[in-house]
């Protein structure tokens, strides 16, 4: 039962003690009682928005973020209960209280809808005392809920920062001694190759391969840290693709990267909402995978197309060995490779596609694979078009 609160003076419906500003939305097609109710609330200190349309109500909620909504039984464009159920069915962390105001006591539904039901039901005509009682109760519940949500969000943000710092520090601490070991092994390997016996040359070659593999793992840890530092803003797909190609050229010094990669991005493709470094890194990882599993004389394409007035499709396509359907989900698992085992014909740690998926999710997207064995593969993601008229 709601707590007892002081009765309103005359027809004023007062703010709860300690509340400086409360925004209410009334959605009801009955104009005269709605105006009277809005006046009582406004005189009591509430900020009130009024509409007779469910569609307009949703726009007001999006723009003004009311603290509580009162919904009548009938709206100009539908039933009030339908609007209530729509609001309660929407996923999201925030709690938005709803008071339903039918003209008569509603009959119990044939199928209970506990998740989509209003938080309170007040039949018309509504007395100021009854409404004030429920307003105070629901607003205090919302206040407590918002406080807990803020504490949880702050704690989650702190945990993410701590996790990012740990990953960054680990990659840095591993990277420094690794560079020293790599230099020492390279010098020893040169001496052994020039003057050593066959067995010694094999040992030098194994050491060099082990260092390269360890360096790849450390680099992947460094890339993992970047998945926690994504900042969304307008990004040119063409510029992100160029950055990805330049990064690959620095890593693959023995390969002619630009001869194999063809960028097919028209100038008319609009900027997307994303993170430039994250998108470039996704493309770099997908390009590395495509080049690795394609013949050395085959092309790899970077594609970007506007597919609607809201979205851009970005992809990397190769014409290599392809991937069997049963492997499409597993290849995004960490350390998984289609040709697993020590004797697999392709190098790598099996974390590239996992990192690419993490980066894509950080930009509120996901990577989709289309592939046919023997014909090649296309890895793609869909990103929203950036609104350049909105400051970021």
C-alpha positions as CSV (number, residue, x, y, z in Angstrom):
1,X,0.0,0.0,0.0
2,X,1.3,3.5,-0.8
3,X,2.4,5.6,2.2
4,X,0.0,8.2,3.6
5,X,0.8,11.7,2.5
6,X,-0.7,15.1,3.4
7,X,-3.9,16.0,1.6
8,X,-3.6,18.6,-1.1
9,X,-4.8,22.1,-0.5
10,X,-7.9,22.9,-2.5
11,X,-7.2,21.3,-6.0
12,X,-3.4,21.6,-5.8
13,X,-1.5,18.4,-6.3
14,X,1.8,19.1,-4.5
15,X,5.3,18.1,-5.2
16,X,6.8,15.5,-2.9
17,X,9.1,17.0,-0.2
18,X,12.7,17.3,-1.4
19,X,11.8,17.3,-5.2
20,X,12.6,20.6,-6.9
21,X,11.6,19.6,-10.5
22,X,9.3,16.9,-11.7
23,X,8.2,16.5,-15.3
24,X,4.9,14.7,-15.9
25,X,3.3,13.7,-19.2
26,X,-0.5,13.3,-19.6
27,X,-1.6,11.3,-22.6
28,X,-5.4,11.4,-22.9
29,X,-8.0,12.3,-25.5
30,X,-10.5,13.7,-23.1
31,X,-9.7,17.4,-23.3
32,X,-11.7,19.0,-20.5
33,X,-10.7,16.7,-17.6
34,X,-7.1,16.6,-18.9
35,X,-6.9,20.4,-18.8
36,X,-8.3,20.5,-15.3
37,X,-5.8,17.8,-14.1
38,X,-2.9,19.6,-15.8
39,X,-3.8,22.9,-14.1
40,X,-3.9,21.2,-10.7
41,X,-0.5,19.6,-11.2
42,X,1.0,22.8,-12.6
43,X,-0.3,24.9,-9.7
44,X,1.3,22.4,-7.3
45,X,4.7,22.9,-8.9
46,X,4.9,20.1,-11.5
47,X,6.0,20.7,-15.1
48,X,3.3,19.2,-17.3
49,X,3.2,18.2,-21.0
50,X,-0.1,17.2,-22.5
51,X,-1.0,15.2,-25.7
52,X,-3.9,13.3,-27.0
53,X,-1.7,11.1,-29.3
54,X,0.3,8.0,-28.5
55,X,2.7,8.8,-31.3
56,X,3.3,12.3,-29.9
57,X,3.6,10.9,-26.4
58,X,6.6,8.7,-27.6
59,X,8.2,11.8,-29.1
60,X,7.8,13.8,-25.9
61,X,9.2,10.9,-23.9
62,X,12.3,10.8,-26.1
63,X,12.8,14.6,-26.1
64,X,11.7,15.7,-22.6
65,X,12.4,12.5,-20.5
66,X,9.4,12.8,-18.1
67,X,9.6,11.4,-14.6
68,X,6.1,9.8,-14.8
69,X,3.3,9.3,-17.3
70,X,-0.4,9.4,-16.9
71,X,-2.3,7.6,-19.6
72,X,-6.0,7.8,-20.3
73,X,-8.1,4.9,-21.6
74,X,-8.5,6.4,-25.1
75,X,-6.0,8.2,-27.3
76,X,-6.5,9.9,-30.7
77,X,-4.6,7.2,-32.5
78,X,-5.2,4.1,-30.3
79,X,-5.9,2.6,-26.9
80,X,-4.1,4.0,-23.9
81,X,-3.3,0.5,-22.6
82,X,-1.5,-0.3,-25.9
83,X,0.8,2.7,-25.2
84,X,1.3,1.5,-21.6
85,X,2.2,-2.0,-22.7
86,X,4.6,-0.6,-25.4
87,X,6.4,1.5,-22.8
88,X,6.7,-1.3,-20.3
89,X,7.8,-3.8,-23.0
90,X,10.8,-1.6,-24.1
91,X,14.1,-2.9,-22.9
92,X,16.3,-0.4,-21.0
93,X,17.8,0.2,-17.6
94,X,15.5,3.2,-16.7
95,X,12.3,2.9,-14.7
96,X,9.5,5.0,-16.0
97,X,6.4,4.9,-13.8
98,X,3.0,4.8,-15.5
99,X,-0.5,5.6,-14.0
100,X,-3.4,4.3,-16.1
101,X,-6.6,6.3,-15.9
102,X,-9.6,4.3,-17.3
103,X,-13.2,5.6,-17.3
104,X,-14.3,2.6,-15.2
105,X,-12.7,-0.2,-13.3
106,X,-11.1,-2.5,-15.9
107,X,-12.0,-6.2,-15.9
108,X,-9.1,-8.6,-15.2
109,X,-7.3,-9.7,-18.4
110,X,-7.7,-13.2,-19.6
111,X,-3.9,-13.6,-19.7
112,X,-2.1,-11.7,-16.9
113,X,0.6,-9.2,-18.2
114,X,2.6,-8.5,-15.1
115,X,5.6,-7.2,-17.0
116,X,3.6,-4.8,-19.2
117,X,0.9,-3.7,-16.7
118,X,0.8,-0.1,-15.4
119,X,2.3,0.7,-12.0
120,X,-1.0,2.1,-10.7
121,X,-4.6,2.3,-12.0
122,X,-6.9,5.2,-10.9
123,X,-10.4,5.3,-12.3
124,X,-12.0,8.6,-13.4
125,X,-13.0,10.9,-11.9
126,X,-9.7,11.1,-10.1
127,X,-9.5,12.8,-6.8
128,X,-6.5,15.1,-6.1
129,X,-5.7,13.2,-2.9
130,X,-5.6,9.8,-4.5
131,X,-3.4,11.0,-7.4
132,X,-1.0,12.9,-5.0
133,X,-0.8,9.8,-2.9
134,X,0.3,7.6,-5.9
135,X,2.6,10.3,-7.4
136,X,4.5,10.7,-4.2
137,X,4.9,6.9,-3.9
138,X,6.0,6.2,-7.4
139,X,8.3,9.2,-7.6
140,X,10.1,8.1,-4.5
141,X,10.4,4.6,-5.9
142,X,11.9,6.0,-9.1
143,X,14.3,8.2,-7.1
144,X,15.6,5.2,-5.2
145,X,15.8,3.2,-8.4
146,X,17.7,6.0,-10.3
147,X,20.1,6.3,-7.3
148,X,20.9,2.6,-7.4
149,X,21.3,2.6,-11.1
150,X,23.7,5.5,-10.9
151,X,25.8,3.7,-8.3
152,X,25.8,0.5,-10.4
153,X,26.7,2.4,-13.6
154,X,29.5,4.3,-11.8
155,X,30.8,1.0,-10.4
156,X,30.7,-0.7,-13.8
157,X,32.5,2.2,-15.4
158,X,35.2,2.0,-12.7
159,X,35.6,-1.7,-13.2
160,X,35.9,-1.3,-17.0
161,X,38.6,1.4,-16.5
162,X,40.5,-0.9,-14.1
163,X,40.3,-3.8,-16.5
164,X,41.5,-1.6,-19.3
165,X,44.4,-0.4,-17.2
166,X,45.4,-3.9,-16.3
167,X,45.4,-5.1,-19.9
168,X,47.4,-2.0,-21.0
169,X,50.0,-2.4,-18.2
170,X,50.4,-6.2,-19.0
171,X,50.9,-5.6,-22.7
172,X,53.5,-2.8,-21.9
173,X,55.3,-4.9,-19.3
174,X,55.5,-7.9,-21.7
175,X,56.4,-5.7,-24.7
176,X,59.6,-4.2,-23.3
177,X,61.5,-7.4,-22.4
178,X,60.1,-9.1,-25.5
179,X,61.8,-6.5,-27.6
180,X,65.1,-7.2,-25.9
181,X,64.7,-11.0,-26.3
182,X,63.8,-10.6,-29.9
183,X,66.9,-8.5,-30.6
184,X,69.1,-11.0,-28.8
185,X,67.6,-14.0,-30.6
186,X,68.0,-12.2,-34.0
187,X,71.7,-11.6,-33.4
188,X,72.3,-15.2,-32.3
189,X,70.3,-16.5,-35.2
190,X,72.5,-14.5,-37.7
191,X,75.7,-15.9,-36.2
192,X,74.3,-19.5,-36.2
193,X,73.0,-19.3,-39.8
194,X,76.4,-18.0,-41.0
195,X,78.6,-20.5,-39.2
196,X,76.5,-23.1,-37.3
197,X,75.7,-26.7,-38.0
198,X,72.4,-27.9,-39.3
199,X,71.0,-28.8,-35.8
200,X,71.9,-25.3,-34.5
201,X,70.3,-23.7,-37.5
202,X,67.1,-25.6,-36.7
203,X,67.2,-24.4,-33.1
204,X,67.7,-20.8,-34.2
205,X,64.8,-21.1,-36.6
206,X,62.5,-22.5,-33.8
207,X,63.6,-19.7,-31.5
208,X,62.8,-17.1,-34.1
209,X,59.4,-18.6,-34.8
210,X,58.6,-18.8,-31.1
211,X,59.5,-15.1,-30.6
212,X,57.3,-14.2,-33.6
213,X,54.4,-16.1,-32.1
214,X,54.9,-14.5,-28.6
215,X,55.1,-11.1,-30.3
216,X,51.8,-11.8,-32.0
217,X,50.2,-12.7,-28.7
218,X,51.4,-9.5,-27.0
219,X,50.2,-7.5,-29.9
220,X,46.8,-9.1,-29.5
221,X,46.7,-8.2,-25.8
222,X,47.5,-4.6,-26.8
223,X,44.7,-4.7,-29.3
224,X,42.3,-6.1,-26.6
225,X,43.0,-3.0,-24.5
226,X,41.8,-0.8,-27.3
227,X,38.4,-2.5,-27.3
228,X,37.8,-0.7,-23.9
229,X,38.6,2.8,-25.2
230,X,36.1,3.2,-28.1
231,X,34.8,6.8,-28.6
232,X,32.0,7.2,-31.2
233,X,31.9,10.0,-33.7
234,X,31.8,10.7,-37.5
235,X,34.2,8.5,-39.4
236,X,35.2,8.3,-43.1
237,X,35.2,4.6,-44.3
238,X,37.8,5.5,-46.9
239,X,40.1,7.0,-44.4
240,X,39.7,4.0,-42.0
241,X,40.5,1.7,-44.9
242,X,43.7,3.6,-45.8
243,X,44.8,3.5,-42.1
244,X,44.2,-0.3,-42.1
245,X,46.3,-0.8,-45.2
246,X,49.1,1.3,-43.8
247,X,49.1,-0.7,-40.6
248,X,49.3,-3.9,-42.5
249,X,52.2,-2.6,-44.6
250,X,54.2,-2.0,-41.4
251,X,53.5,-5.5,-40.1
252,X,53.9,-7.5,-43.4
253,X,57.2,-5.9,-44.6
254,X,57.9,-8.9,-46.9
255,X,54.6,-8.8,-48.8
256,X,53.3,-6.4,-51.5
257,X,50.1,-5.5,-49.7
258,X,48.8,-2.7,-52.0
259,X,49.2,-4.9,-55.1
260,X,46.6,-7.3,-53.6
261,X,44.2,-5.0,-51.9
262,X,41.6,-3.1,-53.9
263,X,39.6,-0.4,-52.1
264,X,36.1,-0.1,-53.6
265,X,34.6,2.8,-51.7
266,X,32.8,5.5,-53.6
267,X,33.2,9.2,-52.5
268,X,29.5,9.4,-52.1
269,X,29.5,7.0,-49.1
270,X,28.6,9.2,-46.1
271,X,30.6,9.1,-42.8
272,X,29.5,6.5,-40.4
273,X,29.0,6.7,-36.6
274,X,32.0,4.8,-35.2
275,X,35.5,5.0,-33.9
276,X,38.2,5.6,-36.6
277,X,40.9,3.5,-35.0
278,X,38.5,0.8,-34.1
279,X,37.1,0.5,-37.6
280,X,40.6,0.6,-39.1
281,X,41.6,-2.1,-36.7
282,X,38.6,-4.3,-37.7
283,X,39.5,-3.9,-41.3
284,X,43.2,-4.6,-40.7
285,X,42.3,-7.8,-38.9
286,X,39.9,-8.9,-41.6
287,X,42.4,-8.0,-44.3
288,X,45.1,-10.0,-42.5
289,X,42.8,-13.0,-42.4
290,X,41.8,-12.6,-46.0
291,X,45.4,-12.3,-47.3
292,X,46.5,-15.3,-45.2
293,X,43.8,-17.6,-46.5
294,X,43.9,-16.5,-50.2
295,X,46.4,-17.4,-53.0
296,X,49.2,-14.9,-53.3
297,X,48.1,-13.8,-56.7
298,X,44.4,-13.2,-55.8
299,X,42.7,-9.9,-54.9
300,X,41.1,-8.8,-51.6
301,X,38.5,-6.1,-51.7
302,X,37.5,-3.5,-49.1
303,X,33.9,-2.5,-49.8
304,X,31.6,0.2,-48.4
305,X,28.0,0.9,-49.7
306,X,25.1,3.0,-48.3
307,X,22.3,0.5,-48.0
308,X,19.6,2.8,-46.6
309,X,19.1,6.4,-45.4
310,X,20.4,5.3,-42.0
311,X,23.1,2.6,-42.6
312,X,26.3,1.8,-44.4
313,X,27.5,-1.7,-45.2
314,X,31.3,-2.2,-44.8
315,X,33.0,-5.5,-45.8
316,X,36.2,-7.3,-46.7
317,X,35.9,-9.9,-49.4
318,X,38.5,-12.5,-50.5
319,X,38.5,-15.3,-53.1
320,X,40.4,-17.8,-51.1
321,X,39.8,-21.2,-49.6
322,X,36.4,-20.2,-48.0
323,X,34.9,-21.6,-44.8
324,X,32.6,-24.5,-44.3
325,X,29.1,-23.6,-42.9
326,X,29.7,-25.6,-39.7
327,X,32.7,-23.4,-38.9
328,X,31.0,-20.0,-39.3
329,X,30.2,-19.6,-35.7
330,X,33.3,-21.2,-34.1
331,X,35.8,-19.1,-36.0
332,X,34.9,-16.1,-33.9
333,X,35.9,-18.0,-30.7
334,X,39.3,-17.1,-29.2
335,X,42.2,-19.4,-30.2
336,X,40.1,-21.4,-32.6
337,X,41.3,-22.1,-36.2
338,X,39.6,-24.2,-38.8
339,X,42.8,-26.1,-39.5
340,X,43.8,-26.5,-35.9
341,X,46.8,-28.3,-34.5
342,X,50.6,-27.8,-34.6
343,X,50.8,-28.8,-38.2
344,X,48.2,-26.4,-39.6
345,X,49.3,-24.8,-42.8
346,X,48.4,-21.2,-41.7
347,X,50.1,-19.3,-38.9
348,X,48.5,-17.1,-36.2
349,X,47.1,-17.4,-32.7
350,X,43.4,-17.6,-33.6
351,X,42.4,-14.4,-31.9
352,X,42.2,-12.0,-34.8
353,X,38.5,-12.5,-35.6
354,X,37.6,-12.5,-31.9
355,X,39.2,-9.1,-31.5
356,X,37.5,-7.9,-34.6
357,X,34.1,-9.0,-33.2
358,X,34.9,-7.2,-29.9
359,X,35.7,-4.0,-31.7
360,X,32.6,-4.2,-33.8
361,X,30.4,-4.7,-30.8
362,X,32.1,-1.7,-29.2
363,X,30.7,0.3,-32.1
364,X,27.2,-1.3,-31.6
365,X,27.5,-3.6,-34.5
366,X,28.4,-7.2,-35.3
367,X,30.4,-9.1,-38.0
368,X,28.5,-11.3,-40.4
369,X,30.2,-14.0,-42.5
370,X,29.2,-15.2,-45.9
371,X,31.4,-17.9,-47.3
372,X,31.5,-20.9,-49.7
373,X,34.4,-23.4,-49.5
374,X,36.7,-22.9,-52.5
375,X,35.1,-19.6,-53.5
376,X,36.1,-17.2,-50.8
377,X,34.6,-15.3,-47.9
378,X,33.0,-11.9,-47.1
379,X,33.1,-10.5,-43.6
380,X,30.8,-7.5,-43.1
381,X,29.3,-5.2,-40.6
382,X,26.6,-2.5,-40.7
383,X,27.2,0.9,-39.1
384,X,24.8,3.8,-38.7
385,X,25.3,7.0,-40.8
386,X,26.6,9.9,-38.7
387,X,24.3,12.9,-38.3
388,X,26.7,15.8,-39.1
389,X,24.1,18.3,-37.8
390,X,24.4,16.9,-34.2
391,X,27.4,17.9,-32.1
392,X,29.4,15.0,-30.7
